Structures are given as structure tokens and as C-alpha cells.
Amino acid sequence: MILVDSHCHLHEVSNDLNTSIECVITEAQEHDVQYILTVSTNSNDINTSIEVANANKNVFCAVGIHPEHAAEYYDIKTIESHTTNPKVVAIGEIGLDFFYDTVDHKTQINVFEQMLNIAPELPRVIHARDCIPEILDIIKNNKNAHGVFHCYTDSLENVKKVLDLGFYVSFSGIATFKKASALREVAKYVPCDRILIETDAPFLAPEPFRGTVNQPAYVKQIAVVLSSERNVPIQQFAEQTTTNFFNCFKKAKL
């Protein structure tokens, strides 16, 4: 069985577990997680994400500015220059976050629009929290916008709109939580060729590991839960989500 963790932050996992990135990757492989996308969130960790991907054959990376870091310094030309690296397969993590309101909405939108307008051939890894109507309006008006809504936690009504725009939808360990039955219904609705799974490690460890440091190895538990909810064999679900990953992130190579 081959699984993919389509979204994590490997260097943060390594730091939080006080172990090497190589050990984190080995642990993942022992749980059938053969490919990993490590995602940057700010200008400081972009280089780190690229270094990790360059040093590990089955690790890819995404470069971008997370909305919570939108008010910090970044150089759009430098970010764009990294997209020629073969291991940089996406722009992300980018988007909007109106939940905490730590960065004003205008600044977030400005940075998000800039991130949508570089390397148009690459998919976008979209972060969207408490802002689905606003983010969909921006995406509808941008011809470069394609990719995945990561760590989806919103409604069934809104996932239909996301799917209508051609995006993939990724589910994290939140979908395994006991009180997340509504989210599991959303995951059951997403077509088999548009669903991805992720850990978002080191955050959001799935049941029964909730409350611990998350890591890519735990994506298998998410696959177990969602394959059961969708009433398909785990092997079939693993194969489909792996195929979906490489269809979404076309620059990534098996």
C-alpha cells in the first residue's frame, strides 16, 4: 500500500519531536506513507522546506505566504524564483484566515492575490478559515487558480462550490474526531477522484493520537477512517488518493 501525506510541515515536526527529519520520514515509510508534501508558511521557512525536499527523494515542497504571516516581510520575486526548482510543486500555503483576525483582511487579500499570480502552471494549496465566500469570489476571478483546499472543515454546501471550481479537497485528522460526524459526511460526498488526505503535522493529530505531536505516519489512520466511512477497501482508497495527489501536483514525480 502506498499513501501520501499531501500537507505537513516536516521541519516543525522534527523540532517538536526532537528528532531528525530522516527519522520522521522513516517512521512514515514504515506506515506505508511513501510520499510527503512539506509546506512553507513564511519567508523564513521557504528555504528550509526546499532544503528538506532537495535532500529527500520522496519529499516535495510548496512555497508561499500563509495569511497569518501576510503582514511580515516577503519578496515576491524571490518566492517566484524558487518555482523553477524541480522539487517545488505548488504555491502554498496561501489563502485567507478571518478566524483570529491577527492580520487585517485587506492585507491578507493583497498577499493572496499576489500568490495567485505567480507561476500560473503550479497548483495552489489553499488555506481558508471563516472566509469561504470571500476566497471563492477571488478565485472565480483568477484564471490561475487551481489546486487543493487543504484541511477542509467547512460545510457540505460550500464544498460543492469548491468542487465546482475544479479544486481538490483534502481532509486532515479533524475528520477522525468523535464530534466531526458532519465533516465525515462532507468527506463522503467528495468524488473519489478529487479527495486527498493530509496530516497538517505537527498539528491536528488524528484519533487515537489526538493531543500528541502529529506526524506524517499518522495519515494512515485518516485513510482508515475515511475509507471506512466511504465504504471502500483501504487499499483502494490509498491507491485513489495517491493517484489524486500526482494528478493535482503534476510536477511531482513518482
ABEGO torsion letter per residue (X at the ends): XBBBBABBBAAAAAAAAGBBAAAAAAAAAAAGBABBBBBBABAAAAAAAAAAAAABAABBBBBEBBAAAAABBBBAAAAAAAAABAABABBOBBEBBAAAGABBAAAAAAAAAAAAABGAABBBBBBBBGAAAAAAAAAAABAABBEBBBGBABBAAAAAAAAAAGBBBBBBAAAABAAAAAAAAAAAABBAAABBBBAGOABGBBOAABGBBBBAAAAAAAAAAAAAAAGBBAAAAAAAAAAAAAAABAABBX
